[in-house]
Amino acid sequence: MAYTISTAFAVYFVMWWIVLFVTLPFGVRSQHEDGVGAPGTDPGAPIATLMGRKLIWTTLISALVFALAWLAYNAGLLNVERLSKLMGIPL
């Protein structure tokens, strides 16, 4: 089973979203923590989310994870037979 471009893109896309959700909480400060905020807003609302920086980090981290997974797959470390044996599932 070989990687096709569409499969590789789909795997990268899923990894990218997972890494995005992991990186979202880093560096966010709430209005309550900073002691500022507009009247009528939730004190837990973020002041600055720094989304541009998070999108760049998400892209870099997911590209690294994808490259490592692709290299492991091409080296034969990630295949169905090996993973099923590790999990104790007979084929």
C-alpha positions in Angstrom: 0.0 0.0 0.0 1.6 3.2 -1.1 1.0 6.8 -0.1 -0.9 8.7 -2.7 -1.0 12.5 -2.8 -4.6 12.6 -1.6 -4.0 10.2 1.3 -0.9 12.1 2.4 -2.8 15.4 2.2 -5.7 13.9 4.3 -3.4 12.5 6.9 -1.5 15.9 7.1 -4.8 17.8 7.4 -6.0 15.6 10.3 -2.6 16.0 12.0 -2.7 19.7 11.5 -6.1 20.1 13.2 -5.0 17.9 16.1 -1.8 20.0 16.6 -3.8 23.2 16.3 -6.1 22.2 19.2 -3.0 21.2 21.2 -1.4 24.6 20.6 -4.5 26.8 21.2 -4.2 27.2 25.0 -0.5 28.2 25.0 0.1 31.9 25.7 -3.6 32.9 26.1 -4.3 35.3 28.9 -7.9 36.0 30.0 -9.4 39.4 30.9 -9.6 38.3 34.5 -5.8 37.5 34.7 -4.9 40.9 33.2 -7.4 42.8 35.2 -8.8 44.5 32.1 -12.0 44.0 30.2 -15.0 45.7 28.7 -18.2 45.8 30.8 -20.6 43.0 30.0 -18.0 40.6 28.6 -17.0 37.3 30.1 -13.9 37.5 32.4 -12.6 34.3 30.9 -12.5 35.8 27.4 -9.0 36.0 25.9 -7.3 39.3 25.4 -4.9 38.4 22.7 -5.0 34.9 21.1 -1.8 35.3 18.9 -3.4 33.2 16.2 -0.9 34.0 13.5 2.0 32.7 15.7 0.0 29.6 16.6 -0.8 28.9 13.0 2.9 29.0 12.1 3.8 26.8 15.0 1.0 24.4 14.1 2.2 24.1 10.5 5.8 23.5 11.6 5.0 20.9 14.2 2.6 19.0 12.1 5.0 19.0 9.2 7.7 17.5 11.5 5.3 14.9 12.8 4.1 14.0 9.3 7.7 13.8 8.0 8.6 11.4 10.9 5.6 9.3 10.3 6.2 9.2 6.6 9.8 8.1 7.1 8.7 5.4 9.6 6.1 4.2 7.1 8.6 4.0 4.3 11.1 2.2 6.5 8.5 -0.5 7.3 7.9 0.5 10.9 4.3 1.5 10.4 2.4 -1.1 8.6 -0.8 -3.0 9.4 0.9 -6.3 10.1 3.4 -4.9 12.6 0.8 -2.7 14.4 -1.7 -5.5 14.6 1.0 -7.7 16.2 1.9 -5.0 18.7 -1.8 -4.7 19.7 -2.3 -8.5 19.8 -4.9 -8.5 17.0 -4.6 -11.4 14.6 -5.0 -10.8 10.9 
